[in-house]
Every structure is written in C-alpha cells, then in structure tokens.
C-alpha cells in the first residue's frame, strides 16, 4: 500500500537540522581575509554514521579526495568532516597526503573518536601546502553546536557570493526524517561532479547499499547536470552521512520508504546544484535547459549538458542575443542522436525553430526574456521519450576578471 508522503522545507535548515549533527567554524588565518571571515569548519555526529560519497572524475585528485575515498571504501562509516577553504591541498605530493591524515588525526583527538572516522575536505588554490600550524590551532578553536551548521556553510565558501544550504523534513506514513545539505561552488564547474564540496546529512536509518545507490542517483540528476565554465576540479566531493536517529525502519531498495527518501534527497541536491549554477563567477542569470524527445534519457543528458556548457550559448544569453543557432549547434555536437528536420528550439514560450525550419519571432521580446534572472531553453528532438534537465549560467566579463586575478 502506498503511503502518503509530505516533504516540507525547514526554514533556516542546514546540515545540523537532522538529529545528532553538530557543527562549528572559525577563522584560522588560511584565507587572506579579515578575522570576520571563516575558513575552517567541523561537521560532527554524536553517533557513527553510515556514509557514502562521490568524488571528482579528474585524474589529478587532491589529497583529501584520496584519503576520503580510502576511508569510505574501507569502512563505509564516519562521524566527522573537517573542511578548510583557502587551500586545496592538491598537487602537493606525499606531504599533502600526510597533512590530510594529520588533519583527520588532530580532529579525532579533539572529538575523542578514531582517525578513520574523520573525513577531510579542502577548497582553494592548487599547489600550496596546508599551513598545519594554523590547521591545528583552528581545530582547537572550533566550538560545536546545533546552530553551527550556518557557520559551516559560510566557512566553506571561496568565490561564492552567497551561502548554499537547505534542509527538508519528510513525513511518510508513521515515519519522519530530515535531510540537510550545504554546498560551495562558483567556478571550475562542469558535469561529472562540478568543482564543489557538498555535505549531506540525514537522521534516517538507511542501509549501506541503498545509501550509496541513492546518492549516486541524486548526483546524476543534479550536480552532474550543472556547468559554469567547462572545468572539472581536483577536489570535488559529495559526502552523505546517515545517523539513523530518526528511528524509522531501515530503508532498503525494496522498503516502503525508499521512494520518499530518494525523492527528498534528489530535491535537496537539485536545489544546491541550482544554487551553484546561479552563483557562477560573474554570472547574472541562471540558465535551465530542457531536452525532450531524445532516444534515451542518457542521450538527452548529453545534449543538455553540452548546451549548458557552451561558451557561445552562455555569451549569447549574457548579451540577450536570441541566437538560437548556437543552441541547436551545441545539441548537434553532443553525440546524442539528432535529426535536424525533426528538431525544435524554444526560448521561454517562443518557438524559434520548428522541425528544422526557422520561425518568425519577436526579437525584442525574446531579448527581454534573456535578460531575466532565470532563462529557460527547451530543445525537442522528437525521436523518443528520453528527457533531461541541465543548469548553467551566462558568461560575463566579470568571470574573466575573477579568474585572471585568482592568486594575485
């Protein structure tokens, strides 16, 4: 029997909204900013959590990615994550790996847990060693609380212009659980994990196999469908920790709660992914791309991702130029099956290309649409039932300025 499910956003919700989670942050001096900034944070659970994670597909992987992958694959459990911004600890060799392990050990000593229960994450400039004296002092300064999730979200920001966090409460039959999340990312964003850190928490009791599968499915339709600039980072990490303190029957792939958990997790991930795309460095608009009628969902995803990452599409949106040719051209090079004579292109509600034939349209009206904070592009391939959605942002002069002066 299908149970009634209600999902509601928790006002001010974050990673510490689920039961058992605490967090805190401090300014350790890793960033060259005022002491009003935060650059070191700790996420902690009062009990051991079943843990799943996904990581960058870049062959150049930062020390925290290497360490975390080993811990998650070996143990599948964690209780804490230590996160620093201002230094990526990437391309730092054996010393970088040692420093990542030392960070975990220092946090474990403070929290009175085992080092293998601590994951680490870093974001910032590549090729710089962590300032371990500042890391050590900072870990000791962090004070954990149920309210500390808000500080954690701010502490993980680099070029982000606003904090990205959410929590939802799910009621399904007699069971209730919470999923919270925080993410950072604004540049070096591209599908197959964007340049981002994402920390997801839940108090739901979830089996290890289903937790891993649920995270993978949610990532595929959220963080793997955003693009800002076509670059994939060395540090991309998404971690999902489940405390089980909600007391629900353990969720497995065949349980009655599986669908509700998967849907809520995906909603959280999509919300955070859209926040990242919206906050692309120098971005002024969020672009949402729908590709429908592909032969398969996989092919629709290919087309949507290529359109979202096309510099020509992104600059056309920035300039409010209804140059639909760039959209169909991007779809055509995506390696998804496309028949020009069957393809349609829409910007908002306006059809610009119908069955391969250019349509008359009001250029000024569409230019006004392209100037809105959110721009909607739709491509109908009319070949099957496959569909996908991707998100990107416009490409502005400010993006060049931000990245031309990133280390100077």
Secondary structure as UniProt FT lines:
FT   STRAND          5..9
FT   TURN            11..12
FT   TURN            15..16
FT   TURN            19..20
FT   STRAND          21..26
FT   TURN            35..36
FT   STRAND          40..55
FT   HELIX           63..75
FT   STRAND          77..87
FT   HELIX           93..111
FT   HELIX           115..117
FT   STRAND          118..125
FT   TURN            126..127
FT   HELIX           132..141
FT   TURN            146..148
FT   HELIX           149..155
FT   STRAND          164..172
FT   TURN            173..174
FT   STRAND          175..184
FT   STRAND          197..202
FT   HELIX           208..220
FT   TURN            221..222
FT   HELIX           223..225
FT   STRAND          226..227
FT   STRAND          237..242
FT   TURN            245..246
FT   TURN            253..254
FT   TURN            256..257
FT   HELIX           258..278
FT   TURN            281..282
FT   STRAND          286..294
FT   HELIX           297..309
FT   HELIX           311..318
FT   TURN            319..320
FT   HELIX           324..332
FT   TURN            333..335
FT   HELIX           340..342
FT   STRAND          344..347
FT   TURN            348..349
FT   STRAND          350..354
FT   TURN            355..356
FT   STRAND          357..358
FT   HELIX           363..370
FT   STRAND          374..380
FT   STRAND          386..393
FT   HELIX           397..404
FT   TURN            405..407
//
